[in-house]
Amino acid sequence: MNTTKTALAADAQESTAVTATGIVRSPLTLMRRISDCVARVSFRIDGEDGPYNVHASGPRAELIRIAVHKGDTVTVTAERATFSHPAQTIPDLEVESINLEVAAP
């Protein structure tokens, strides 16, 4: 999967599912919004085609926080890779699904 390092057009309506496999390179950061206490987790993976910032919200964020740790290999599926602002160089992935690779004992 190749992701260009340019900002997406504001009027872009088409989206292509993105699947990225990589190693979790940062500790998971869990935050809660003050207004409604919804959990949000963020972390970075180094994928085969570059790094990604990975984000999830709600109950999915809580499960990811418990199951995924720095150094784990994960496969993330997202609706699309996005950029929050023109200067951003690492794309964001909003998790639709995540698979954790578990090593045999």
Summary of the structure (lengths in Angstrom):
residues: 105
radius of gyration: 14.0
end to end distance: 30.9
largest distance: 48.9
contacts: 262
relative contact order: 0.26
helix: 9%
strand: 45%
